[in-house]
Amino acid sequence: MSKGTSSVCIGWPPVQPMPAAADRLYRRPSQLRTPRFMLNKGKMPSKQLGFNRVLDGLKKRQLLLDFHFDKAAEVYEPIRNIGVGAFGIVCEAVETTSNNKVAIKKISHASATPTLARRTLREIRVLRYIKHENIVSLRDIFRTPGALGIDVYLVMDLMEGSLHQVIYNENQPLEDELIAYFLYQLLRGLKYIHSAGIAHRDLKPSNLLVNSDCRLRIADFGMAKLASKGHFDEAEEHCFYMTQHVSTLPYRAPELLFVMPEHGTAVDMWAVGCILAEMLLKRELFPGRNVSGQIKILLNSLGKPSDKLLNQIRCEKTRRLIEHFHDACRREWEHVLFVPDRVVSESCLDLMSQLVALDADDRIDIHQAINHPFITSFDFYVPLESSCPFKVNKSASSMYLQIEDCKTACHYSTRHWKHRVEYSR
């Protein structure tokens, strides 16, 4: 598919500058601020307790950001490691020419496997299109030779922490106004992503970066794809469902969980609802640890799916599993979101019920969510209708490329990245 590869490289839009100041109309209430200690400390769920131990082990094995920069990347000087994930490690660095601090994500052996090659290419391409103040910006790309292929480095905005750290800090509860402010920024960035025809598909608190001024940005677009129904490659999607549940299962929409081939931006709206609930509960709303357990938790909270939804599920194994829980009953949201010593507002309960619906057709879209009374009741809200000027089309999506074409396109993307994005915050 070398011919196809060249076609996807031609016609890409240029790197887009940040929106004009006119797009920055919303204001943060002066009393809202996330103390820095909330971004550095806090009790983590059991699966996160060994995070520092993992980092220490990686350091001992010299698997952390082992920078062997070529001359093109000598402008960056690494300072410290700040995160590790399934597909990359992140460090804080300083740009020596400007003395500005940045975050650098290293993707080792980016073209060694089909999964890594496609994921890397998706993230580069999406961030090339998307420039919005509630979305992390790709400032630069460079690569170095690796033992199993190229190592790709993505230079991005440096943020102080993640929403995950804020949620699980015990020192300060999240008040409704702060929750609504975080949610508004998430919806605002998501609205811009959806306007480009893209679904993020991996929204979770650890992928939402925040600063102590409460500014939030969406990160990690490695799972992003076209949002149009019927455009997903079923074989690849099935592999995605079966292999990525460890990190994303609690936020996975039913249409993904039930292995339904057609899905769109509604998968992100489900994740938004799960994140909203997590900010209220300080725990995951649906804490499943495997597919069958997750389905059981969903049905015990939301009840059995409708006959219409059941008829859309093609996987016989999934249908049998759902039918096994035939006596599942729906619980009221005031019971699902019960928190001692806290009264969840009616508007918040209403928003939750419209976001976390089993049937994607019953969920509200991004426009309805951003105009919901739970958001508009606070004085920081200003209606904005900014949209991405570009629509991602079929030729720009890495899922239509075979592995060799992904490798070629990934090499092309890093080699031809010459436009450095410079802007002030």
C-alpha positions as CSV (number, residue, x, y, z in Angstrom):
1,M,0.0,0.0,0.0
2,S,2.9,2.4,-0.7
3,K,0.6,4.2,-3.1
4,G,-1.9,4.7,-0.3
5,T,0.7,5.8,2.1
6,S,1.8,8.7,-0.1
7,S,-1.8,9.8,-0.5
8,V,-2.3,10.2,3.2
9,C,0.7,12.3,3.6
10,I,-0.3,14.7,0.9
11,G,-2.9,17.3,1.8
12,W,-2.4,17.4,5.5
13,P,-3.3,20.7,6.9
14,P,-0.5,22.8,8.3
15,V,0.2,22.9,12.0
16,Q,-2.5,25.1,13.4
17,P,-1.8,28.0,15.8
18,M,-3.7,28.4,19.0
19,P,-7.1,30.0,18.7
20,A,-7.2,33.8,18.9
21,A,-7.8,35.4,22.2
22,A,-11.5,35.8,21.4
23,D,-11.9,32.1,22.0
24,R,-10.7,32.5,25.6
25,L,-13.8,34.1,27.0
26,Y,-14.6,31.9,29.9
27,R,-13.3,32.9,33.2
28,R,-12.2,31.0,36.3
29,P,-13.9,32.1,39.5
30,S,-11.3,33.8,41.7
31,Q,-12.0,31.6,44.6
32,L,-11.3,28.4,42.7
33,R,-7.8,27.1,42.9
34,T,-6.3,23.6,43.2
35,P,-3.6,23.7,45.9
36,R,-0.3,22.4,44.7
37,F,-0.3,19.7,47.4
38,M,-3.3,18.1,45.7
39,L,-1.3,17.6,42.6
40,N,1.6,16.0,44.4
41,K,0.1,13.9,47.1
42,G,-3.1,11.9,47.7
43,K,-4.3,8.4,48.3
44,M,-4.3,6.3,45.1
45,P,-6.5,3.3,44.3
46,S,-4.8,-0.1,44.9
47,K,-3.8,-0.5,41.3
48,Q,-1.8,2.8,41.5
49,L,-0.1,2.1,44.9
50,G,3.0,0.7,43.3
51,F,3.5,3.5,40.9
52,N,6.6,4.9,42.5
53,R,8.0,1.4,43.0
54,V,7.5,0.9,39.3
55,L,9.4,4.1,38.5
56,D,12.2,3.1,40.8
57,G,12.5,-0.3,39.1
58,L,12.5,1.2,35.7
59,K,15.2,3.6,36.7
60,K,17.4,0.7,38.0
61,R,17.0,-1.1,34.7
62,Q,17.8,2.1,32.8
63,L,14.4,1.9,31.0
64,L,13.4,5.5,31.9
65,L,13.9,8.3,29.4
66,D,17.3,7.3,28.3
67,F,18.0,10.3,26.1
68,H,20.5,9.9,23.4
69,F,19.5,13.1,21.5
70,D,20.8,13.7,18.0
71,K,21.8,17.3,17.1
72,A,18.3,18.2,16.2
73,A,17.1,17.5,19.8
74,E,20.0,18.9,21.8
75,V,17.9,21.9,22.5
76,Y,16.1,19.9,25.2
77,E,17.7,19.0,28.6
78,P,15.8,16.3,30.7
79,I,15.2,17.2,34.3
80,R,13.2,14.4,35.9
81,N,10.7,11.6,35.1
82,I,7.1,12.4,35.9
83,G,5.0,9.5,34.5
84,V,4.9,6.1,33.0
85,G,2.2,4.3,31.0
86,A,1.6,1.2,28.9
87,F,2.9,2.9,25.7
88,G,5.4,5.6,26.9
89,I,7.3,7.3,29.6
90,V,7.2,11.0,30.2
91,C,9.8,13.4,31.6
92,E,10.0,17.0,32.5
93,A,12.6,18.9,30.4
94,V,13.8,22.4,29.7
95,E,14.1,24.0,26.3
96,T,17.6,25.5,26.6
97,T,17.0,28.2,23.9
98,S,14.0,29.7,25.8
99,N,14.4,28.2,29.3
100,N,10.7,27.1,29.0
101,K,9.8,23.8,30.7
102,V,8.1,21.1,28.6
103,A,7.0,17.5,28.9
104,I,8.6,14.9,26.6
105,K,6.9,11.6,26.0
106,K,9.1,8.8,24.8
107,I,7.5,6.0,22.7
108,S,10.2,3.3,22.5
109,H,10.4,1.2,19.4
110,A,7.4,3.1,17.9
111,S,7.3,1.1,14.7
112,A,8.2,-2.3,16.2
113,T,4.6,-3.6,16.4
114,P,1.3,-2.8,14.6
115,T,-0.2,-1.6,17.8
116,L,2.6,0.9,18.6
117,A,3.0,2.1,15.1
118,R,-0.8,2.8,14.7
119,R,-1.0,4.4,18.1
120,T,2.0,6.6,17.6
121,L,0.7,7.7,14.1
122,R,-2.7,8.4,15.5
123,E,-1.4,10.7,18.2
124,I,0.9,12.6,15.9
125,R,-1.8,13.1,13.3
126,V,-4.6,14.1,15.7
127,L,-2.4,16.6,17.6
128,R,-1.3,18.0,14.3
129,Y,-4.9,18.9,13.5
130,I,-6.1,19.9,17.0
131,K,-5.1,23.2,18.6
132,H,-7.2,24.3,21.5
133,E,-6.4,25.6,24.9
134,N,-8.2,22.7,26.6
135,I,-6.2,20.2,24.7
136,V,-2.5,19.4,25.2
137,S,-0.4,20.9,22.4
138,L,2.2,19.1,20.4
139,R,5.2,21.5,20.2
140,D,7.8,19.4,18.6
141,I,8.7,15.9,17.4
142,F,12.0,14.2,17.1
143,R,13.3,10.6,16.9
144,T,16.4,8.6,17.6
145,P,17.4,5.1,16.5
146,G,16.5,2.3,18.8
147,A,17.4,-1.4,19.1
148,L,14.0,-2.4,17.7
149,G,13.3,0.6,15.5
150,I,12.9,4.3,16.0
151,D,12.2,5.9,19.3
152,V,9.7,8.8,18.9
153,Y,9.7,11.7,21.3
154,L,6.7,14.0,21.5
155,V,7.3,17.4,23.1
156,M,4.1,18.8,24.7
157,D,2.8,21.2,27.3
158,L,4.1,20.7,30.8
159,M,1.2,20.5,33.3
160,E,1.5,20.2,37.1
161,G,-0.5,17.0,37.6
162,S,-3.6,15.1,36.5
163,L,-7.2,15.1,37.5
164,H,-6.6,11.6,39.0
165,Q,-4.2,13.1,41.5
166,V,-6.8,15.8,42.4
167,I,-9.6,13.3,42.9
168,Y,-7.8,11.0,45.2
169,N,-6.3,13.6,47.5
170,E,-7.8,13.2,50.9
171,N,-7.0,16.8,52.1
172,Q,-9.8,18.6,50.2
173,P,-13.2,17.6,48.9
174,L,-14.2,18.6,45.4
175,E,-17.0,21.2,45.7
176,D,-19.7,21.4,43.0
177,E,-18.3,24.6,41.5
178,L,-14.8,23.1,41.0
179,I,-16.3,19.9,39.6
180,A,-18.4,21.9,37.2
181,Y,-15.4,24.0,36.2
182,F,-13.3,20.9,35.4
183,L,-16.3,19.3,33.6
184,Y,-16.9,22.5,31.5
185,Q,-13.3,22.6,30.3
186,L,-13.4,18.9,29.5
187,L,-16.6,19.3,27.5
188,R,-15.2,22.4,25.8
189,G,-12.1,20.6,24.6
190,L,-14.2,17.5,23.7
191,K,-16.5,19.7,21.7
192,Y,-13.6,20.9,19.6
193,I,-12.4,17.3,19.1
194,H,-15.8,16.1,18.0
195,S,-16.2,19.0,15.6
196,A,-13.1,17.6,13.8
197,G,-14.9,14.2,13.4
198,I,-12.7,12.5,16.0
199,A,-13.6,10.4,19.1
200,H,-11.0,10.3,21.8
201,R,-12.0,6.8,23.2
202,D,-9.7,6.8,26.1
203,L,-10.9,9.5,28.4
204,K,-10.1,9.0,32.1
205,P,-8.8,11.2,34.9
206,S,-5.2,10.3,34.4
207,N,-5.5,11.5,30.8
208,L,-6.8,14.9,31.9
209,L,-3.9,17.2,32.9
210,V,-4.4,20.1,35.3
211,N,-2.6,23.0,36.8
212,S,-3.0,24.6,40.2
213,D,-5.0,27.4,38.5
214,C,-7.6,24.7,37.7
215,R,-6.8,24.8,34.0
216,L,-7.5,21.4,32.4
217,R,-6.2,19.9,29.1
218,I,-7.1,16.6,27.4
219,A,-4.1,14.4,26.6
220,D,-3.2,11.0,25.1
221,F,-4.8,10.6,21.7
222,G,-3.3,7.2,20.9
223,M,-6.8,5.6,20.8
224,A,-8.5,8.4,18.9
225,K,-10.3,7.5,15.7
226,L,-12.9,8.7,13.2
227,A,-16.2,9.2,14.9
228,S,-18.5,8.3,12.0
229,K,-20.5,5.2,12.6
230,G,-19.7,2.2,10.4
231,H,-16.1,3.3,9.7
232,F,-14.2,1.2,12.2
233,D,-12.3,-1.9,11.2
234,E,-14.1,-4.6,13.1
235,A,-11.0,-7.0,13.4
236,E,-8.8,-4.2,14.7
237,E,-11.5,-2.9,17.0
238,H,-12.1,-6.4,18.5
239,C,-8.4,-6.6,19.3
240,F,-8.7,-3.2,21.0
241,Y,-11.5,-4.3,23.2
242,M,-9.9,-7.5,24.3
243,T,-6.4,-6.1,25.0
244,Q,-6.9,-2.7,26.5
245,H,-9.4,-3.4,29.3
246,V,-6.9,-3.2,32.1
247,S,-6.4,0.6,32.0
248,T,-9.7,1.7,30.3
249,L,-12.4,-0.8,31.4
250,P,-14.1,1.4,34.1
251,Y,-14.7,4.1,31.5
252,R,-15.6,2.0,28.5
253,A,-19.0,2.6,27.0
254,P,-21.4,-0.4,26.6
255,E,-21.2,-0.3,22.8
256,L,-17.4,-1.0,23.2
257,L,-17.9,-3.4,26.0
258,F,-20.5,-5.4,24.0
259,V,-18.2,-5.5,21.0
260,M,-20.6,-3.6,18.7
261,P,-18.9,-2.6,15.5
262,E,-20.7,0.8,15.1
263,H,-20.0,3.5,17.6
264,G,-19.3,7.3,17.5
265,T,-18.7,10.2,19.8
266,A,-21.2,8.9,22.3
267,V,-18.4,6.7,23.7
268,D,-16.7,9.9,25.0
269,M,-20.0,11.1,26.6
270,W,-20.2,7.9,28.6
271,A,-16.6,8.4,29.8
272,V,-17.5,12.0,30.8
273,G,-20.3,10.7,33.0
274,C,-18.0,8.2,34.6
275,I,-15.4,11.0,35.3
276,L,-18.1,13.2,36.8
277,A,-19.2,10.4,39.1
278,E,-15.6,9.8,40.1
279,M,-15.1,13.4,41.1
280,L,-18.2,13.1,43.3
281,L,-17.5,9.6,44.8
282,K,-13.7,9.7,44.9
283,R,-13.8,6.2,43.5
284,E,-14.6,4.6,40.1
285,L,-18.3,4.4,39.3
286,F,-18.0,1.0,37.6
287,P,-14.8,-0.6,39.0
288,G,-14.8,-3.8,36.9
289,R,-11.6,-5.8,36.6
290,N,-12.6,-8.0,33.7
291,V,-15.2,-7.8,30.9
292,S,-17.8,-10.1,32.5
293,G,-17.4,-8.4,35.9
294,Q,-17.8,-5.0,34.2
295,I,-21.0,-6.1,32.4
296,K,-22.4,-7.4,35.7
297,I,-21.7,-4.1,37.5
298,L,-23.3,-2.1,34.7
299,L,-26.4,-4.1,34.6
300,N,-26.8,-4.1,38.4
301,S,-26.7,-0.3,38.3
302,L,-28.5,0.5,35.1
303,G,-30.7,-2.5,34.6
304,K,-31.1,-4.8,31.6
305,P,-30.5,-3.4,28.1
306,S,-33.6,-2.9,25.9
307,D,-34.5,-5.4,23.2
308,K,-33.5,-2.8,20.7
309,L,-29.9,-2.7,22.1
310,L,-29.8,-6.5,22.5
311,N,-30.6,-7.0,18.9
312,Q,-27.6,-4.8,17.9
313,I,-25.1,-7.0,19.8
314,R,-23.6,-9.4,17.3
315,C,-21.3,-11.3,19.7
316,E,-23.1,-14.4,20.8
317,K,-20.9,-14.8,23.9
318,T,-21.7,-11.3,25.0
319,R,-25.5,-11.8,24.4
320,R,-25.4,-15.0,26.6
321,L,-23.5,-13.2,29.3
322,I,-26.1,-10.3,29.4
323,E,-29.0,-12.8,29.4
324,H,-27.4,-14.5,32.4
325,F,-28.1,-11.4,34.4
326,H,-31.8,-11.4,33.5
327,D,-32.9,-10.3,37.0
328,A,-30.7,-7.1,37.0
329,C,-32.7,-4.1,38.2
330,R,-32.0,-0.4,37.6
331,R,-31.0,1.6,40.7
332,E,-31.9,5.3,41.2
333,W,-29.1,7.7,40.7
334,E,-29.4,9.2,44.1
335,H,-28.5,5.7,45.5
336,V,-25.7,5.1,42.9
337,L,-24.1,8.5,43.7
338,F,-24.7,8.4,47.5
339,V,-21.9,10.1,49.4
340,P,-22.0,10.4,53.2
341,D,-22.3,14.0,54.4
342,R,-22.9,15.3,50.8
343,V,-26.0,16.2,48.9
344,V,-25.7,15.7,45.2
345,S,-27.8,18.4,43.4
346,E,-30.8,17.5,41.3
347,S,-29.1,19.1,38.2
348,C,-26.0,16.9,38.7
349,L,-28.2,13.7,39.0
350,D,-30.1,14.7,35.9
351,L,-26.8,15.3,33.9
352,M,-25.5,11.9,35.1
353,S,-28.7,10.1,34.0
354,Q,-28.3,11.6,30.5
355,L,-24.6,10.8,30.1
356,V,-24.5,7.3,31.5
357,A,-27.2,5.6,29.5
358,L,-26.8,2.0,28.2
359,D,-28.1,2.9,24.7
360,A,-25.9,5.4,22.9
361,D,-28.9,6.9,21.3
362,D,-30.3,7.9,24.7
363,R,-27.2,9.9,25.7
364,I,-27.0,13.6,25.3
365,D,-24.4,15.0,22.8
366,I,-21.7,17.4,23.6
367,H,-23.8,20.5,22.8
368,Q,-26.6,19.4,25.2
369,A,-24.1,18.6,27.9
370,I,-22.2,21.9,27.7
371,N,-25.5,23.8,28.0
372,H,-26.9,21.7,30.8
373,P,-28.0,23.6,34.0
374,F,-25.4,21.9,36.1
375,I,-22.8,23.8,34.0
376,T,-24.7,27.0,33.2
377,S,-25.7,27.6,36.8
378,F,-22.1,28.8,37.6
379,D,-20.9,32.2,36.7
380,F,-17.8,31.1,34.8
381,Y,-19.9,29.8,31.9
382,V,-19.8,31.7,28.6
383,P,-21.3,29.9,25.6
384,L,-18.7,29.4,22.9
385,E,-19.1,27.8,19.5
386,S,-15.5,27.3,18.4
387,S,-15.1,24.4,16.0
388,C,-12.0,22.8,14.5
389,P,-11.5,24.2,10.9
390,F,-10.5,20.8,9.6
391,K,-12.4,17.5,9.3
392,V,-10.4,14.3,9.6
393,N,-11.3,12.1,6.6
394,K,-10.7,8.5,5.8
395,S,-7.3,9.0,4.2
396,A,-5.9,10.6,7.3
397,S,-6.8,7.7,9.7
398,S,-4.1,5.2,10.5
399,M,-6.6,2.4,10.8
400,Y,-6.8,2.1,7.0
401,L,-3.0,1.4,6.7
402,Q,-1.2,-1.9,7.0
403,I,1.7,-2.1,9.4
404,E,4.4,-1.4,6.8
405,D,2.5,1.7,5.7
406,C,2.1,2.8,9.3
407,K,5.9,2.5,9.7
408,T,6.5,4.5,6.6
409,A,4.0,7.2,7.6
410,C,5.4,7.3,11.1
411,H,8.9,7.9,9.7
412,Y,7.5,10.6,7.4
413,S,5.7,12.3,10.2
414,T,8.8,12.7,12.4
415,R,11.2,13.5,9.6
416,H,9.0,16.2,8.1
417,W,8.0,17.9,11.4
418,K,9.7,21.3,10.9
419,H,7.1,23.7,12.0
420,R,7.6,24.4,15.7
421,V,4.5,25.6,17.4
422,E,5.3,28.7,19.5
423,Y,2.7,30.6,21.5
424,S,2.2,32.1,24.9
425,R,-0.2,30.9,27.5
